[in-house]
Amino acid sequence: MIPIEVLLVEDDQGDILLTREAFELNKVQNRLHVVNDGEQALAFLRREEGYENVPRPDLVLLDLNLPRMDGMEVLQEVKADAALRSIPVVILTTSEAEEDIVRSYQLHANAYVTKPVDFDQFIRVVRQIDNFFVTVVKLPNHGHRS
């Protein structure tokens, strides 16, 4: 199986560590790239400002509560950009607010997942997201996968 490129947009170092650990525990071959705010996320996705040589992500895990540009703004930009809109975006956030869930889907998020507080549950959720998008769902070939 060809590894997929996953972009994690997260500013909480603990959640970044947990996500990395979930990938490692799952023996996932996928490559996890991390940026810490919304502006960095868009620069990474558009391969600008120091991100010129990064791979195009096959999947984005996006937190809503981000500095400099929040997750909703990032989602809106990604889904409005013809070159990026086909990349699946999973909202992975602590917010259980109904308005965040509704707005995320209105902005064409592919899934909305609330981060569990429990360590084991968090690991399980990240694994399930990864398994779903790697094993179950067919992702578009963006030129780096054969």
N, C-alpha and C positions, 0 to 999 in steps of 0.2 A: 504494500500500500504506500502510495506517495504521500509524504508528509504535507500537511497544509500549514499555511502561514496564518497565525492568529495575532491580531493586534489587541492588546489589553489597554484600555484608556482608564486609568485609575490613579488617584493621588494618595490613597491610603496604603502606606508601606506594609502594614499587616495583611491587608487583602491581596496585595501583590505577592507577598510571600506564600500565602495560602493557595493562591491560584497556581503559582509555580510548583508548589508541592503536589497539588492535585494532578498536574500534568505529569510530574515525575512518578508519583505513585501509580498512575494509570499506565505507566510505561509508554506514554504517548510519544510518538516520533515527531509530532507537530512542533513547529518552532513558535515560541511565544515572544513577541516583541512588546515592550511596555513604553508608554508615554504617560506623563503625569498631568496633563491639562488639555483642554479642548483645542487650543491653538496648536499645540504640538501634534495632536491627533490629525488635524487637517493638513498640517505641513507634511506629516508622514504619509498620509493617504495621497497627497498631491505630489509627493517627492520633491518638496521644496526645502530651502533653508537648512542644509546639513543632512537632509534625508534623501538626497538625490539617488543613492544607490541601494535603497532598501527594497525588499520585494513587495509586490502588491499583496495585501492581506486577502485571504480567502474568507475570513470571518473576523468581525469586530465585536469585542466584549466591551460595552460602554457603560461607565458609571454616569449617573445624572449629576451628582454633586461634585463639580470640578471647578478649580480656579480658572480665572481668565476668560473662560467661555464654557458655559455649562453643557451637559450632555444633550439636552433638548436642542440647543443651538447647533451642536455638532451633527446630531441626527438630521436636523432640517437641511443643513448644508450638504451632507452626504447624499441624501435622497433627492436633492434638487440638482445634483451634478450628474449629468448623463454618463460621465466616465466612471463614476463611483457607485451609482445607485444600485447596481446589481450585486454589490458585496453585502452579504447578510449581516445585519446588526442585531445583536442581542443586548438588551438593556439588562445590566446586572447591577442592582442597586439596593440600598437599604430601604428606600421609599416604598411604602405600601399604600400611598395616597391614590385614591381612585382617579383623581384628575391627572396624575402623572401617568398612570396606566393608559387611560383613554387617550391622552395627548400623544404618548409614544406610538400607539397604534395608528392614530390619525396621521402621524408623521412617517408612517410606513416601517416602523421597527418590525423585525421578523419574529421577535419574541421578547417577553418581559418577564424577568426572573428576579424575585426578591432574595437578597443574600441572607442565608440563615446565619444566626449568631453562633450556633454550635459548630465547632471545628469539623467534626466528622460529617455533619450534614452539609457544610460548605464544600468539603472535598467531594462528596457525592454529587452535589448539584453541578459543580464544574465538570466532573467526569461525564455526567449525563448530557450536558450541553455539548461537550466534545464528541462523545459517542454519537449523538444525534446528527451533528453536522458532518462528521467524518464517515460514519457507517451507514446512516439511514438516508440522508439527504444527498442528492447529486448537486455539487457546486459547479458553477461555470468554470471552464478552463480559461485562465487569464494569461496563457502563454508560457507560464513557467512550469506547468505540470503536463505530463504526457499521458 
